[in-house]
Amino acid sequence: MIDLSPELVTIIMMGGVFLGVMTGYPLGFIVGALALAVGYTIFGGQVVDVIYSRIYGIMTNYIILAVPLFVFMGVMLERSGIAEKLYDALYVWLGGFRGGLAIVTVLMGTILAATVGIIAASITMLTLVALPSMIKRGYSKSIATGAITSGGCLGILIPPSIMLVLYGPMAGISVGQLFFGAVRPGFTLSGLYVIYIGLRSFFQPHIAPAVPVEERQIPFLKKTWMLLVALGPVAILIMSVLGVIFLGIAPPTEAAGVGAFVATMLTIVYRRFSWQVLKEVALITMRSCGFIFLIVSMAVAFTAVFLGFRSAPEGHTAIHSSQS
């Protein structure tokens, strides 16, 4: 074991993460390797006990079960075809405004954030559904891709967010309280995106032109019916997850199970369900959760070593302090 100053440990660990990321290696491997190397230098062979106790405590937390269920729900929803129908309905309502398609994309991202919880699925769906339409109608590539990225990334903040589910147990905070606290800033950010697109499209009409009139000449009643039919399944899914949490019916883990079940039922109703779809959704869920849990466990190991050193007595290290 070697006595190192807190400043030197900070420089080694934080600088190592920065340099490791620049090499292109997966983040989980980088932080895990740093945790083992620095931990062995500080704690010697006892570093295994430091890391194991922290990882075991996080990975056996009951709330973590919500992660694979929310991922399953999001991937199954992606296969249901609901997103395409919702985009078509919003398209005929807002396409006539300058920047309307970009605004529709952000609104779609907001709705998907409240039903999916993982940004990869949201951005994938928005890219496949919205990007070709915007590029075809002369939208600037920067505003088109910006709308997709900003709208898709709202899934990090708006519940049910996988990030909040993982952060809660690590920080010792109720996931339900995090969900409550994230709703207002999430929708505020969405509103700011819409305002920005609207203002920029007003002053720079060429970057986001309106959709031609002949493409959106649909009777009012038909447009209204399209919107109601598209929003119905989404409202059901949101109420099945966030509704049961906010009404105090079930905690996030059980709500995630309900959401996964409802997403499967909606896929069946839309006639998109098959055993092949179920197999693909299950495999994607397993692969995604494997990456998620790898990053979380290695991040916990990294934090355990870093905080274990900081909490040691002056000039020495103490293994028991890192386990407290």
C-alpha positions, -999 to +999 in steps of 0.1 A: +000+000+000+012+035-008+002+067+009-010+092-017-023+127-012-060+134-019-050+158-046-029+132-064-056+106-062-081+131-077-058+139-105-050+103-113-086+091-112-103+120-130-075+124-155-075+087-161-112+088-170-106+117-194-077+100-211-095+066-212-125+080-229-103+096-255-089+061-264-124+049-274-127+021-249-161+015-232-166+037-202-174+008-179-141-008-185-122+024-181-136+034-147-135-003-135-098-006-144-090+027-127-108+016-096-089-016-094-055+000-101-058+029-077-077+008-051-049-018-051-023+010-047-042+025-017-058-005+000-037-034-013-055-068-015-084-055+005-096-034-025-118-064-034-137-061-001-142-023-007-155-028-042-176-059-036-195-044-006-205-013-026-215-032-058-234-059-039-254-032-020-265-015-052-271-045-074-293-062-047-314-031-042-351-040-050-357-008-070-331-018-096-356-044-109-374-015-125-346-010-150-351-041-172-388-037-170-387-001-182-362-010-210-385-039-220-415-015-220-397+010-242-384-015-268-418-031-270-435+003-275-410+009-303-423-022-321-460-014-316-462+013-343-478+038-319-451+064-325-457+065-363-495+070-358-489+098-332-464+116-355-489+114-384-516+130-363-494+158-350-481+163-385-515+173-400-522+196-370-489+215-368-472+210-402-487+242-416-466+264-392-430+274-398-409+250-379-440+229-373-424+195-381-395+203-357-420+213-330-439+181-336-406+162-332-399+178-298-435+171-287-431+135-298-399+133-278-417+147-248-445+121-251-420+093-257-400+104-227-431+098-205-436+064-219-402+050-228-376+061-203-345+053-224-331+079-248-317+054-272-352+041-281-366+077-283-339+090-306-341+059-328-378+063-333-376+101-339-348+096-364-367+070-384-401+088-383-393+125-383-359+131-400-368+119-435-400+141-435-381+173-424-352+168-448-376+161-477-395+194-470-364+216-470-356+218-433-321+227-423-301+197-413-289+214-381-324+223-368-338+189-379-311+169-361-312+194-332-349+188-327-344+151-327-315+152-302-331+176-278-365+159-279-350+124-276-328+134-247-358+145-226-361+108-216-331+114-192-352+138-172-389+132-176-402+101-157-400+072-160-363+079-165-338+050-162-312+074-150-334+084-121-341+048-112-303+041-111-294+074-093-320+070-065-305+039-048-269+052-053-278+085-037-301+071-011-331+091-024-366+078-031-371+072-068-407+083-064-396+116-051-371+120-079-399+113-104-421+140-088-392+165-088-383+159-124-417+164-140-418+202-139-382+209-152-386+182-179-418+198-193-403+233-189-373+223-209-396+209-236-415+241-237-383+261-241-372+240-270-406+246-287-403+284-281-368+285-295-378+266-327-408+288-332-388+320-328-359+309-349-383+297-377-401+330-376-369+351-381-353+325-405-382+310-425-358+293-450-345+268-423-379+254-415-406+261-441-443+252-436-457+221-452-475+228-485-513+232-481-521+203-504-504+179-481-525+188-451-559+193-465-577+169-442-612+176-427-613+189-392-632+159-378-609+134-394-578+153-380-594+153-345-602+116-347-567+108-358-553+127-328-576+111-303-569+076-316-531+083-315-532+098-280-554+072-265-529+043-262-502+068-251-524+081-223-532+046-212-495+037-210-486+069-191-514+064-166-503+027-162-468+038-151-468+074-138-504+073-127-500+044-103-468+060-089-482+095-084-515+082-070-496+061-045-510+028-059-476+011-065-439+020-062-417+024-093-407-013-095-443-026-096-453+003-119-426-008-143-440-043-144-475-028-152-460-007-179-442-036-196-475-056-195-495-027-210-469-020-237-471-057-247-509-056-248-509-025-270-485-042-294-510-071-296-539-047-302-520-030-330-513-064-345-475-060-344-469-088-318-453-121-327-429-146-311-401-132-332-409-096-319-409-110-283-376-127-289-360-095-303-374-073-275-361-098-249-326-099-264-323-062-268-335-058-232-309-082-219-281-066-240-291-031-229-294-040-193-260-058-194-243-026-206-263-005-180-254-027-151-218-029-162-214+008-162-233+012-129-213-015-111-180-001-124-190+035-115-199+023-080-164+006-077-148+039-089-168+059-063-161+034-035-123+037-040-124+074-043-146+080-013-128+053+007-096+072+004-111+105+012-127+092+043-095+077+057-077+092+087-051+119+080-021+105+062-035+069+062-062+048+046-088+028+064-108+001+047-136+001+072-144+038+066-151+031+030-177+005+039-196+027+063 
